[in-house]
């Protein structure tokens, strides 16, 4: 094999090292005698010529593996941060709703579950709820609850979406079923 053929082969094999390949001092040699070919001298010469490149491939493979591990760790950290951010948003939203009297402290668990299932829809429902001054502050005070019930009874029956009510449950169930049908 000619030196120029070897260089061309190496350039194709390592396109990013063309300048280095051009610097190699590979000389054309006469064809080896049959005895030399039989002893394996040609194979050892080829192995010696490509050994640095094989080492480079090994190093690059290790670097790639290390970068893959770092990327997986970063992705895991990002997912954890997003989860923590979502949990904080839920806690803050529910604390604000209780403080304004939109929901009672007893309803927090139910709304937490709903927010985990469909954050945006449940958030918009909570935001649309009218504040109830009798419940504002989130205290478990029986007087506040009694005052709220009395105010509701005095106002007369109303049809609407109430926290934990049948209508809200029906809306959420209908939306869930529609989402399932859309995925099919």
N, C-alpha and C positions, 0 to 999 in steps of 0.2 A: 504494500500500500504506500502511496506517495505521501510526502509530508503535507502537500497542499490538500490532499483528500482528507487527511487526519484533521487538519485545521478547519476545513469546511464542516466536517462532521461535528467537531467540538463547538463550532459557532452555532450550528443548528441546535445542538443539545443544550448549550448555555448561551442564549442570545444576549443576556445581560452582561456577559464577560467577553465580548468580541475583542475589545482592546487588549485584554490579558492574553487571549488566544493568539492574537497577532504577535505578541511579544515572545511567545514560546519559540525556542530554538529547536525545531524538529527538522532533522536532516534526512534526506532520502538515503536509504541504505540499499545495498545490493540485496537481492533476494537471499534469504538465509539458505544455507546448505541444508539438504534434507536431514542430515543428522541433527542440526541445531533445532529444526522445527520439531523433530521427534522428542527432543529433550524438554520442550516447553519454554524455551527462552523468549519466544515471541509473546506468549501469553503473559509472562512476567513483566515484559516491557510495557505491554498495553495496560496491565494492572497498575504498574508504577505511574504511568502517564495519567490515568484517570483517578488515582487514589485521592488527590487533593479535592477533586470535584465531588467524589463520593462523600468525603468528610464534610464538605460544604452543604451537600444535600441533607446529611444527617443533622447538622447544626440548624439549618433552616427548618427542618421538620420539628425539631425540639422547640425552636422559637415560636413556630406556628401553634404547637400544642399549648405552650405557656400563654400565648395571647388568647387562645380559645378559653382557657380556664379563667383568665382575668375577665373576659367578656361575659362569661356565665355568672361570675361573682357580681359583676356590675349590674347585670340584668336582675339577679335575685335581690340585690340591694334596692334597685329602683322599684321593683314590685312591692317590696316590704314598705318602702316609703310611701308609695301610692295607697297601699292598704291603710297605713297609719293615718294618712291625710284624710281618707274617706271616713274612717272611724271618728276622727276629730270633727269633721264636718257634720256627721250625724249627731254626735253628742252636743255640739254647739247649737245646731238647728233645734233639737228637742228641748234643750235648756231654755232657749229663747221662746219657744212655743209655750212651755210651761209658765215661764215668767210673765208672758203676755196674757195668759189665761186661754190660749187657743186649745190646749189639751190639758188633761189632768196628769199628775205624776203617775197614776196607775196605768195610763195609756201609753207611757213611754216605751214599754217593752213591745207592745203591738206595733207601734210606729217604727221602732228600731228594725223589726223584722221586715216591715214593708219597705223601709228605706234601703235595706240590704238587697231586696228583690228588685225594686225599681226606684232608684234614688230620685230621678228627675220628676217622675209622675207624683210620687208621694210628697216631695218637696213642694211642688206647685199646689197640691191639695192643702198642705199645712199652711202655706203662705196665703191661700184664699180663705182660710177659716177666719171668722170674725173674732177679735179678742173679747174675752168675757171678763169684765172688771171684777166680778165676784170671785173669779178663780185666779186672777192675776197675782203673781208672786209665787205660785207653786206650792203654797202651804197645804198641809193636809187638814187644815182647820175645818171641822164639821160645819161650822157656821157659814163658811164661804160656800161649801157645797150645797147646803140647804138654801142659801140665798140665791144661788144660781138656779136651782131647781124651781124655786118659787117664782123667780123672774121668768123662766121659760114657761111655766104653767100660766102665769098671768098674761103672757104675750099670746097665748093660744097656740093651737097646733100649727106647726110649720112643716112644710115638705122641703127637704133639702139634704145636703150632704153634711152629716155630723160625724165627728171622730168616733170610730168604732161602731158606726151605725150600719144598718142593713143596706142602705142605699150605697154607701161607700164600698162595702164589701162586694156588692153586686157589680159596681163599676170596675173594681180591681179584678174580679173574676172574669168579667167580660173582656177586659183588656188582655188578661193573661191568655184566655182562649183564642182571642184574635191573633195574638203573637204566635201561638203554637200553630194555628192554621196557616199563617203567613210563612212559617219556616217549612211547612210541608209543601 
